[in-house]
Amino acid sequence: MAGLALLRAPRLAEAFSAQPGEEVLPWLDQPAPNPVPDVVGNQLRWEDLDSWLTANNQFFTVAHYDKPVLDAATWRLMIGGLVQQPLTLALDDLKARPRQEVTFTLECSGNTGCRFLTGAVGNATWAGTPLAPVLAEAGLPDQGIEVVSFGSDV
């Protein structure tokens, strides 16, 4: 199995799937019970994985603030700061742009920061319009080195 991992051939590892009567044993170093289930939800349990992609309803959640209630008709993305041409885009403006999908892992920066927070990680296919062309349209100069976001959900 380790050799297959080194070959970066995850599909080959599926050839060694569980046989009838076999049982997945839980890791011995299980996390402490979650004391804040209303703040941290759906932590990954490696033993429960059916696929390397995390289902939407099983993806981890961390709620630092209340869940925002947004109106798609009035929501706006404003690009400002060190740009030549500030932009304000409606959600429909963003949806009209080229769509890109990418599959990757998302992990909370606080993962393993608490004894109970060890499963804030998941793999998913994300979709939307890339940010780089939007910033190029706004005229981001070479000295622009950082993008900071502010909003109802950050």
N, C-alpha and C positions, 0 to 999 in steps of 0.2 A: 504494500500500500504506500509506504514512504517513497519507493521508487516511482510509483505512478504520480505521486504529488510532485516530485522533482521534475518529472517530464511535463508537468502542467497539463495533464490529461485527466480532468475530473470525471469525464464520462466513463473512462475505463474503470474507475473505482466502483461504479455502479454495477459492474459485472459481479461483484462480491456482495450482492444484496443479502439481506437476512433470509434465512431459510425458515420454513414452518417450524414452530416450536422454539426458535431462538428468541432471546430477550435482550433489549437494550438496557444495560446497567447504568444507573445514574452516576454522575461524577461524585466523588467523595467530598469535594470541597464546594458544596452547595452554598449559595449566598444566604445571608441572614434574611428573615422574613421582612417583607416590604412594609415599613411603618406608614407610608404615605401613598396608598394606592390611588387616591384622587389626584395626586401630582405626577407619579411615575406609573405608567401602565404598560402592559404587554411586553415585559422583558423577555428576551430570547431565552429559551431553554433548549440547549443543544440536543438533548435527548428527544425532543418533540419535532425535530426537523423532518419534514417530508420531502423537501426540495431545498435547493440552495437559494432559491428566491423566497423572500418573506411575503406571505399573503398580506394584502392591505389591512384586513381586520386583525392581523397578528403583529403589525409593525409597532415598535415601541413608541410611547408618547411621553413627553415631559412637558408639564404645564407650569411655567414659572409665573404666569399671570392668568387671568380669566381667558377663556376661549373667546376670541373676537367674533363679533357678529358684523359681517360686511355686506354691503349692498353692491352687487356686481355692476349695477347701472351707474353708480356714483363713484365707485372706487377708482383711484388714479395712482399711477406710478410717476413720481417726479424725480428727474435726474437734474441735479444742480451741483453747486460747488465749483471745483476747478475744471470747468468745461467751457468750450467756446459758445455753445448754443444750448441753454437749458431746455429740457423737454418735459412735457406732461403727456402721458399716454393713458388712455382708457384701457380697460381689460379687453375690449373688442379690438383695439389697435394692436395689442400684443398677440391676440389669437390669430390675427390676419397675417402675422409675420411667419417666416419659415419655421416649421416645427422640427425639433430634433429630439430623438430618444437616446438615452444612455443608461446602461445598466452598471451600477456600482454599489459599493457598500457605504452606508451612512452610519456613523458612530457618534454618540453624544460625547462631547468633550469632558463631561463629568463621569463617564463610565469608569467604574472601579474606584471612584472617588469616595464612595461610602461602602460599608460592608454589604449593604443590600443592593447596590446599583452596579451590577456586573453584566447585565444583559441588554443594555441600551445600544443595540447594534442590529442592523438588518440589511439585506440585499434587495434591491428593487430596480425596476425599470422606470425612470423618471422621464417626463416629457415637458417640453416648452420651447420657447424661443431662446436662443443663446443670448447672453448678456453682452458679449464683446461687440457685435454689430450695433447694438443700441448705444453703447458707450462711444463707438466710433462715430455714429451719427451725431451725437452730442458734441463731438470734437474734444475728446479726452487728450490732453497734451502728454508728451513723453514724461514730464515730471510727475504726472499723476500715478501714484504707486499703490494706492489703497482705496478700496470701495467699502463704504460703511452703510449699513441699512438701518433705518428706523421705521417702525410701523406698529400696528396694533398687535402683531403676533411675534415680535422679536423683543 
